[in-house]
């Protein structure tokens, strides 16, 4: 995990600091509204899971914890808020290995969330959507240079 993915991030990437996005005091400005869109998308089929284009995955809300949405292919797992926001900043959501928390391609949870995060972004309007651009602006801290924007979208 790249600890410089967001100007607001405090921590070193190890638990529990890898979950900082859930309590970030600056999240209300852009990150929380975008995450609420992810939750709304997950619940948009009146309780039925939402198919993610280009994947075999289904997206659904997590009624017990608003910091997660659920993904399912063969089994069900959680996509945490910080993993989604990390992808918005870096374009990476790869699985990490023990001892490899400093790998900038690894997600904060160390779980592989690709290509599912790309499909969610595509359903939200793509990386150029105003809500995603607002999050990237917060993450970069205004005029400061940040990571290159991810260019990926849902796989065809």
Residue frames as a rotation matrix with the C-alpha (Angstrom) as fourth column:
UNK 1
0.582 0.813 0.000 0.00
0.813 -0.582 0.000 0.00
0.000 0.000 -1.000 0.00
UNK 2
-0.410 -0.655 0.635 1.26
0.627 -0.708 -0.325 3.45
0.662 0.265 0.701 -0.89
UNK 3
-0.119 0.331 -0.936 0.83
0.949 -0.239 -0.205 5.57
-0.292 -0.913 -0.286 2.23
UNK 4
-0.765 -0.201 -0.612 0.98
0.073 -0.971 0.228 8.70
-0.640 0.130 0.757 0.07
UNK 5
-0.630 0.555 0.543 -2.19
0.760 0.298 0.577 7.85
0.159 0.776 -0.610 -1.87
UNK 6
0.449 0.813 0.370 -4.09
0.610 -0.582 0.538 10.62
0.653 -0.016 -0.757 -0.06
UNK 7
-0.370 -0.602 0.707 -2.94
-0.067 -0.742 -0.667 13.80
0.927 -0.294 0.235 1.62
UNK 8
0.261 0.592 0.762 -5.34
-0.826 -0.271 0.494 13.03
0.499 -0.759 0.419 4.49
UNK 9
0.682 0.069 -0.728 -4.12
0.078 0.983 0.166 9.50
0.727 -0.170 0.665 5.18
UNK 10
0.164 -0.609 0.776 -2.49
-0.964 -0.265 -0.004 8.98
0.208 -0.748 -0.631 8.55
UNK 11
0.744 0.055 0.666 -0.71
-0.355 0.877 0.324 5.73
-0.566 -0.478 0.672 9.13
UNK 12
-0.304 -0.943 -0.137 1.80
-0.770 0.158 0.618 3.27
-0.561 0.293 -0.774 7.81
UNK 13
-0.177 0.318 -0.932 -0.49
-0.847 0.433 0.308 0.83
0.502 0.843 0.192 6.01
UNK 14
-0.848 -0.105 -0.520 -0.58
0.123 0.914 -0.386 -1.71
0.516 -0.392 -0.762 8.81
UNK 15
0.204 0.965 -0.166 -3.76
0.416 0.068 0.907 -2.51
0.886 -0.254 -0.388 10.73
UNK 16
0.053 0.990 0.128 -5.56
0.820 0.030 -0.572 -0.58
-0.570 0.136 -0.810 12.09
UNK 17
-0.257 -0.179 -0.950 -4.16
-0.121 -0.969 0.215 2.47
-0.959 0.170 0.228 10.24
UNK 18
-0.978 -0.088 0.190 -4.95
0.167 0.221 0.961 0.85
-0.127 0.971 -0.202 6.88
UNK 19
-0.221 0.972 0.083 -8.62
0.954 0.198 0.224 1.50
0.201 0.129 -0.971 7.72
UNK 20
-0.749 -0.192 -0.634 -8.16
0.445 -0.855 -0.266 5.27
-0.492 -0.481 0.726 8.26
UNK 21
-0.893 0.408 0.191 -10.61
-0.041 -0.496 0.868 6.21
0.448 0.767 0.460 5.47
UNK 22
-0.151 0.887 -0.436 -13.47
0.713 0.404 0.574 5.01
0.685 -0.224 -0.693 7.68
UNK 23
0.421 0.279 -0.863 -12.75
0.871 -0.390 0.299 7.73
-0.253 -0.877 -0.407 10.25
UNK 24
-0.578 -0.715 0.394 -11.03
0.804 -0.582 0.123 10.42
0.141 0.388 0.911 8.17
UNK 25
-0.188 0.520 -0.833 -12.20
0.523 -0.665 -0.533 13.88
-0.831 -0.536 -0.147 9.29
UNK 26
-0.585 -0.086 -0.806 -11.96
-0.498 -0.747 0.441 15.16
-0.640 0.660 0.394 5.70
UNK 27
-0.881 0.191 0.433 -14.06
0.397 0.796 0.457 12.36
-0.258 0.575 -0.777 4.16
UNK 28
-0.009 0.977 -0.211 -17.31
0.576 -0.168 -0.800 14.33
-0.817 -0.129 -0.562 4.34
UNK 29
-0.117 -0.073 -0.990 -16.16
-0.452 -0.884 0.118 16.73
-0.884 0.462 0.070 1.61
UNK 30
-0.038 0.068 -0.997 -15.95
-0.997 0.068 0.042 14.17
0.071 0.995 0.066 -1.22
UNK 31
-0.843 -0.421 -0.334 -15.11
-0.426 0.902 -0.063 10.61
0.328 0.089 -0.940 -0.20
UNK 32
-0.733 0.623 0.273 -18.23
0.039 0.439 -0.898 9.94
-0.679 -0.648 -0.346 1.86
UNK 33
0.155 0.843 -0.514 -20.61
-0.672 -0.291 -0.681 11.14
-0.724 0.452 0.522 -0.89
UNK 34
-0.185 -0.268 -0.945 -18.84
-0.914 0.400 0.065 8.92
0.360 0.877 -0.319 -3.44
UNK 35
-0.982 -0.189 -0.017 -18.95
-0.167 0.901 -0.401 5.94
0.092 -0.391 -0.916 -1.08
UNK 36
-0.370 0.921 0.120 -22.68
-0.245 0.027 -0.969 6.58
-0.896 -0.388 0.216 -0.54
UNK 37
0.181 0.379 -0.908 -23.05
-0.971 -0.076 -0.226 6.29
-0.155 0.922 0.354 -4.33
UNK 38
-0.681 -0.471 -0.560 -21.34
-0.541 0.840 -0.048 2.89
0.493 0.270 -0.827 -4.21
UNK 39
-0.888 0.405 0.219 -23.72
0.030 0.524 -0.851 1.79
-0.460 -0.749 -0.478 -1.45
UNK 40
-0.012 0.924 -0.382 -26.71
-0.590 -0.315 -0.743 3.12
-0.807 0.217 0.549 -3.41
UNK 41
-0.134 -0.116 -0.984 -25.54
-0.948 0.306 0.093 1.27
0.290 0.945 -0.151 -6.51
UNK 42
-0.945 -0.290 -0.150 -25.23
-0.228 0.916 -0.330 -1.92
0.233 -0.278 -0.932 -4.48
UNK 43
-0.670 0.741 0.053 -28.83
0.255 0.296 -0.921 -1.53
-0.698 -0.603 -0.387 -3.31
UNK 44
-0.629 0.367 -0.685 -30.27
-0.651 -0.731 0.206 -0.31
-0.425 0.576 0.698 -6.60
UNK 45
-0.673 0.373 -0.638 -31.98
-0.344 0.606 0.717 -3.58
0.654 0.702 -0.280 -7.58
UNK 46
0.208 0.835 0.509 -34.43
-0.869 -0.081 0.488 -3.67
0.449 -0.544 0.709 -4.64
UNK 47
0.456 -0.091 0.886 -32.51
-0.691 0.590 0.416 -6.33
-0.561 -0.802 0.206 -2.76
UNK 48
0.931 -0.175 0.319 -31.27
0.324 0.798 -0.508 -8.25
-0.166 0.577 0.800 -5.80
UNK 49
0.078 -0.979 -0.189 -27.49
0.431 -0.138 0.892 -8.24
-0.899 -0.151 0.412 -6.43
UNK 50
0.752 0.069 -0.655 -26.20
-0.445 -0.681 -0.582 -5.92
-0.486 0.729 -0.481 -9.16
UNK 51
0.664 -0.557 0.499 -24.17
0.705 0.688 -0.171 -7.65
-0.248 0.465 0.850 -11.90
UNK 52
0.300 -0.663 -0.686 -20.83
-0.215 -0.748 0.628 -5.96
-0.930 -0.041 -0.366 -12.53
UNK 53
0.950 0.152 -0.271 -20.16
-0.284 0.072 -0.956 -5.60
-0.125 0.986 0.112 -16.25
UNK 54
0.363 -0.847 -0.389 -17.19
-0.651 0.069 -0.756 -7.46
0.667 0.527 -0.526 -17.65
UNK 55
-0.751 -0.551 0.364 -17.02
-0.641 0.477 -0.601 -9.76
0.157 -0.685 -0.711 -14.62
UNK 56
-0.330 0.651 -0.683 -18.96
0.262 0.759 0.597 -12.65
0.907 0.018 -0.421 -13.15
UNK 57
-0.885 -0.149 -0.440 -19.31
0.458 -0.113 -0.882 -10.72
0.082 -0.982 0.169 -9.89
UNK 58
0.212 0.954 0.212 -22.42
0.603 -0.298 0.740 -9.46
0.769 -0.029 -0.639 -8.18
UNK 59
-0.843 -0.423 0.334 -22.52
0.074 -0.705 -0.705 -6.37
0.534 -0.569 0.626 -5.97
UNK 60
0.285 0.936 -0.207 -24.84
0.516 0.032 0.856 -6.02
0.808 -0.351 -0.474 -2.97
UNK 61
0.230 -0.175 0.957 -25.02
-0.613 -0.790 0.003 -3.85
0.756 -0.588 -0.289 0.14
UNK 62
-0.572 -0.366 -0.734 -23.72
0.420 0.638 -0.645 -4.95
0.705 -0.677 -0.211 3.50
UNK 63
0.367 0.859 0.356 -26.64
0.122 -0.424 0.897 -4.30
0.922 -0.286 -0.260 5.87
UNK 64
0.735 -0.088 -0.672 -24.47
0.671 0.227 0.705 -4.73
0.091 -0.970 0.226 8.98
UNK 65
0.045 -0.812 -0.583 -21.61
0.584 -0.452 0.675 -2.38
-0.811 -0.370 0.453 8.09
UNK 66
0.915 0.398 -0.059 -21.81
0.203 -0.584 -0.786 0.71
-0.347 0.707 -0.616 5.84
UNK 67
0.253 -0.901 -0.352 -18.01
-0.701 -0.422 0.576 0.70
-0.667 0.101 -0.738 5.45
UNK 68
-0.787 -0.457 0.414 -18.32
-0.096 0.754 0.650 -2.35
-0.609 0.472 -0.638 3.18
UNK 69
0.291 0.809 -0.511 -20.27
-0.944 0.157 -0.290 -3.53
-0.155 0.567 0.809 0.17
UNK 70
0.120 -0.195 0.973 -20.41
-0.192 0.957 0.215 -7.19
-0.974 -0.213 0.077 -0.73
UNK 71
-0.099 -0.200 -0.975 -19.02
-0.994 0.067 0.087 -8.84
0.048 0.977 -0.206 -3.83
UNK 72
0.176 0.178 0.968 -19.79
-0.347 0.932 -0.108 -12.38
-0.921 -0.317 0.226 -4.88
UNK 73
-0.254 -0.199 -0.947 -18.52
-0.933 0.307 0.186 -14.72
0.254 0.931 -0.263 -7.57
UNK 74
-0.173 0.174 -0.969 -18.31
0.072 0.984 0.164 -18.20
0.982 -0.042 -0.183 -6.06
UNK 75
-0.162 0.098 -0.982 -18.07
0.982 0.118 -0.150 -16.95
0.101 -0.988 -0.115 -2.50
UNK 76
0.724 0.462 0.512 -18.99
0.385 -0.887 0.255 -13.62
0.572 0.013 -0.820 -0.91
UNK 77
-0.213 -0.803 -0.557 -16.46
0.977 -0.173 -0.125 -11.12
0.005 -0.571 0.821 0.41
UNK 78
0.649 0.468 -0.600 -16.34
0.564 -0.825 -0.034 -7.48
-0.511 -0.317 -0.799 1.39
UNK 79
-0.052 -0.599 0.799 -15.07
0.762 -0.541 -0.356 -4.50
0.645 0.590 0.485 -0.52
UNK 80
0.097 0.069 -0.993 -14.09
0.890 -0.452 0.055 -1.96
-0.445 -0.889 -0.105 2.15
UNK 81
0.931 0.332 -0.152 -14.44
0.271 -0.908 -0.320 1.76
-0.244 0.257 -0.935 1.65
UNK 82
0.397 -0.849 -0.350 -10.66
-0.434 -0.509 0.743 2.31
-0.808 -0.143 -0.571 1.88
UNK 83
-0.344 -0.495 0.798 -9.92
0.472 0.643 0.603 -0.23
-0.812 0.584 0.012 -0.86
UNK 84
0.440 0.587 0.680 -12.30
0.890 -0.188 -0.414 1.55
-0.115 0.788 -0.605 -3.23
UNK 85
0.966 -0.074 -0.247 -10.84
-0.063 -0.997 0.054 4.97
-0.251 -0.037 -0.967 -2.40
UNK 86
0.057 -0.991 0.122 -7.31
-0.135 0.113 0.984 3.60
-0.989 -0.072 -0.128 -2.76
UNK 87
-0.145 -0.047 0.988 -8.17
0.872 0.465 0.150 2.44
-0.467 0.884 -0.027 -6.27
UNK 88
0.849 0.493 0.191 -9.54
0.527 -0.755 -0.390 5.91
-0.048 0.432 -0.901 -7.10
UNK 89
0.732 -0.612 -0.300 -6.18
-0.408 -0.746 0.526 7.40
-0.546 -0.263 -0.796 -6.10
UNK 90
-0.148 -0.977 0.153 -3.75
-0.566 0.210 0.797 4.83
-0.811 0.031 -0.584 -7.45
UNK 91
0.278 0.309 -0.910 -5.46
-0.938 0.293 -0.186 2.56
0.209 0.905 0.371 -9.97
UNK 92
-0.601 -0.565 -0.565 -4.23
-0.396 0.825 -0.403 -0.46
0.694 -0.018 -0.720 -8.01
UNK 93
0.283 0.663 0.693 -6.13
-0.959 0.223 0.178 -3.12
-0.036 -0.715 0.699 -6.07
UNK 94
0.046 -0.369 -0.928 -3.90
-0.413 0.839 -0.354 -6.17
0.910 0.399 -0.114 -6.14
UNK 95
0.928 0.203 -0.311 -3.56
0.140 0.585 0.799 -8.84
0.344 -0.785 0.514 -3.51
UNK 96
0.265 -0.858 0.439 -0.74
-0.852 -0.422 -0.310 -8.33
0.451 -0.292 -0.843 -1.06
UNK 97
0.372 -0.262 -0.891 1.45
0.273 0.948 -0.165 -10.89
0.887 -0.182 0.424 0.64
UNK 98
0.912 -0.102 -0.398 2.63
0.394 -0.057 0.917 -11.15
-0.116 -0.993 -0.012 4.19
UNK 99
0.051 -0.941 -0.335 5.56
0.639 -0.227 0.734 -8.82
-0.767 -0.252 0.590 4.62
UNK 100
-0.635 -0.299 0.712 4.58
0.771 -0.313 0.555 -6.85
0.057 0.901 0.429 1.52
UNK 101
0.317 0.827 -0.463 2.43
0.839 -0.473 -0.270 -4.08
-0.443 -0.303 -0.844 2.96
UNK 102
-0.069 -0.409 -0.910 4.71
-0.051 -0.909 0.413 -1.52
-0.996 0.075 0.042 1.35
UNK 103
-0.718 -0.093 0.690 3.82
0.640 0.302 0.707 -2.78
-0.274 0.949 -0.157 -2.17
UNK 104
-0.740 0.420 -0.525 2.04
-0.357 -0.907 -0.223 0.22
-0.570 0.022 0.822 -3.76
UNK 105
-0.659 0.522 -0.542 0.00
-0.496 0.241 0.834 -2.13
0.566 0.819 0.100 -5.98
UNK 106
-0.694 0.376 -0.615 -1.53
0.593 0.782 -0.192 -3.90
0.408 -0.498 -0.765 -2.97
UNK 107
0.153 0.849 0.506 -4.88
0.072 -0.520 0.851 -2.78
0.986 -0.094 -0.141 -1.61
UNK 108
-0.251 -0.217 0.943 -5.13
-0.834 -0.447 -0.324 -1.58
0.492 -0.868 -0.069 1.99
UNK 109
0.554 0.533 0.640 -6.92
-0.786 0.589 0.190 -4.82
-0.275 -0.608 0.745 2.93
UNK 110
-0.518 -0.846 0.124 -4.32
-0.686 0.498 0.531 -6.86
-0.511 0.190 -0.838 1.01
UNK 111
-0.064 0.564 0.823 -7.15
0.357 0.783 -0.509 -8.50
-0.932 0.261 -0.252 -0.98
UNK 112
-0.940 -0.223 0.259 -7.54
0.303 -0.194 0.933 -8.45
-0.158 0.955 0.250 -4.76
UNK 113
-0.093 0.932 -0.350 -10.42
0.221 -0.324 -0.920 -6.18
-0.971 -0.163 -0.176 -5.72
UNK 114
-0.350 -0.071 -0.934 -9.64
-0.829 -0.442 0.344 -5.98
-0.437 0.894 0.096 -9.44
UNK 115
-0.856 -0.004 0.517 -11.47
0.383 -0.676 0.630 -6.03
0.347 0.737 0.580 -11.89
UNK 116
-0.067 0.939 -0.338 -14.46
0.983 0.119 0.136 -5.41
0.168 -0.323 -0.931 -9.62
UNK 117
-0.072 -0.001 -0.997 -13.55
0.502 -0.864 -0.035 -1.87
-0.862 -0.503 0.062 -8.59
UNK 118
-0.942 -0.277 -0.191 -13.12
-0.031 -0.495 0.868 -0.93
-0.335 0.824 0.457 -12.25
UNK 119
-0.606 0.781 0.151 -16.60
0.604 0.328 0.727 -2.23
0.518 0.531 -0.670 -13.02
UNK 120
0.135 0.629 -0.765 -18.09
0.940 -0.326 -0.102 -0.25
-0.313 -0.705 -0.636 -10.13
UNK 121
-0.464 -0.386 -0.797 -16.34
0.154 -0.921 0.357 2.91
-0.872 0.043 0.487 -11.34
UNK 122
-0.979 0.126 0.161 -17.71
0.157 -0.046 0.987 2.31
0.132 0.991 0.026 -14.84
UNK 123
-0.205 0.972 -0.115 -21.25
0.888 0.234 0.396 2.00
0.412 -0.021 -0.911 -13.47
UNK 124
0.194 0.211 -0.958 -20.76
0.744 -0.668 0.004 5.27
-0.639 -0.714 -0.286 -11.57
UNK 125
0.954 0.245 -0.175 -19.82
0.071 -0.748 -0.660 7.12
-0.293 0.617 -0.731 -14.75
UNK 126
0.561 -0.803 0.200 -16.13
0.619 0.248 -0.745 6.37
0.549 0.542 0.636 -15.13
UNK 127
-0.122 -0.760 -0.639 -13.03
0.983 -0.180 0.027 8.06
-0.135 -0.625 0.769 -13.79
UNK 128
-0.833 -0.176 0.524 -14.19
0.335 -0.915 0.225 11.37
0.440 0.363 0.821 -15.27
UNK 129
0.230 0.961 -0.154 -17.39
0.714 -0.059 0.698 11.45
0.661 -0.270 -0.700 -13.20
UNK 130
0.175 -0.158 0.972 -17.57
-0.281 -0.954 -0.104 14.66
0.943 -0.255 -0.212 -11.15
UNK 131
0.893 0.207 0.399 -17.83
-0.433 0.158 0.887 12.80
0.121 -0.965 0.231 -7.83
UNK 132
0.718 -0.696 0.004 -14.71
0.691 0.713 0.122 10.80
-0.088 -0.085 0.993 -8.59
UNK 133
0.082 -0.672 0.736 -12.86
0.510 -0.606 -0.610 13.91
0.856 0.425 0.293 -9.74
UNK 134
0.539 0.178 0.823 -13.81
-0.502 -0.717 0.484 15.58
0.677 -0.674 -0.297 -6.44
UNK 135
0.972 -0.218 0.088 -12.35
0.068 0.619 0.783 12.68
-0.225 -0.755 0.616 -4.45
UNK 136
0.392 -0.876 0.282 -9.15
0.886 0.277 -0.372 12.78
0.248 0.396 0.884 -6.47
UNK 137
0.198 -0.269 0.942 -8.88
0.028 -0.960 -0.280 16.51
0.980 0.082 -0.183 -5.79
UNK 138
0.817 0.118 0.565 -9.19
-0.548 -0.149 0.823 15.93
0.181 -0.982 -0.057 -2.04
UNK 139
0.863 -0.499 0.073 -6.69
0.450 0.828 0.335 13.07
-0.228 -0.256 0.939 -2.19
UNK 140
0.190 -0.824 0.535 -4.15
0.808 -0.179 -0.562 15.21
0.558 0.538 0.631 -4.05
UNK 141
0.023 -0.139 -0.990 -4.69
0.832 -0.546 0.096 18.22
-0.554 -0.826 0.103 -1.81
UNK 142
0.675 0.335 -0.657 -5.59
-0.002 -0.890 -0.456 20.76
-0.738 0.309 -0.600 -4.44
UNK 143
0.787 -0.365 -0.497 -2.74
-0.615 -0.397 -0.682 21.92
0.052 0.842 -0.536 -6.65
UNK 144
-0.082 -0.862 0.500 -0.22
-0.761 0.378 0.527 19.43
-0.643 -0.337 -0.688 -5.29
UNK 145
-0.178 -0.061 -0.982 0.76
-0.846 0.520 0.121 16.73
0.503 0.852 -0.144 -7.77
UNK 146
0.231 0.303 0.925 -0.68
-0.734 0.678 -0.039 13.35
-0.639 -0.670 0.379 -6.93
UNK 147
-0.484 -0.386 0.786 -0.44
0.116 0.861 0.494 9.90
-0.868 0.330 -0.372 -8.45
UNK 148
-0.900 0.178 -0.398 -1.31
-0.428 -0.186 0.885 9.52
0.084 0.966 0.243 -12.09
UNK 149
-0.036 0.965 0.260 -5.02
-0.902 0.080 -0.423 8.85
-0.429 -0.250 0.868 -12.51
UNK 150
-0.523 -0.075 0.849 -5.97
0.106 0.983 0.152 5.26
-0.846 0.169 -0.506 -13.19
UNK 151
-0.598 0.265 -0.757 -7.09
-0.783 -0.395 0.480 4.75
-0.171 0.880 0.444 -16.74
UNK 152
-0.975 0.176 -0.135 -8.70
0.136 0.955 0.263 1.35
0.175 0.238 -0.955 -16.40
UNK 153
-0.258 0.951 0.173 -12.39
-0.966 -0.254 -0.045 0.71
0.002 -0.179 0.984 -16.53
UNK 154
0.333 0.449 0.829 -14.50
-0.472 0.841 -0.266 -2.38
-0.816 -0.303 0.492 -16.51
UNK 155
-0.781 -0.616 0.101 -13.13
-0.265 0.473 0.840 -5.11
-0.566 0.630 -0.533 -18.72
UNK 156
-0.259 0.721 -0.642 -15.25
-0.961 -0.124 0.248 -5.86
0.099 0.681 0.725 -21.77
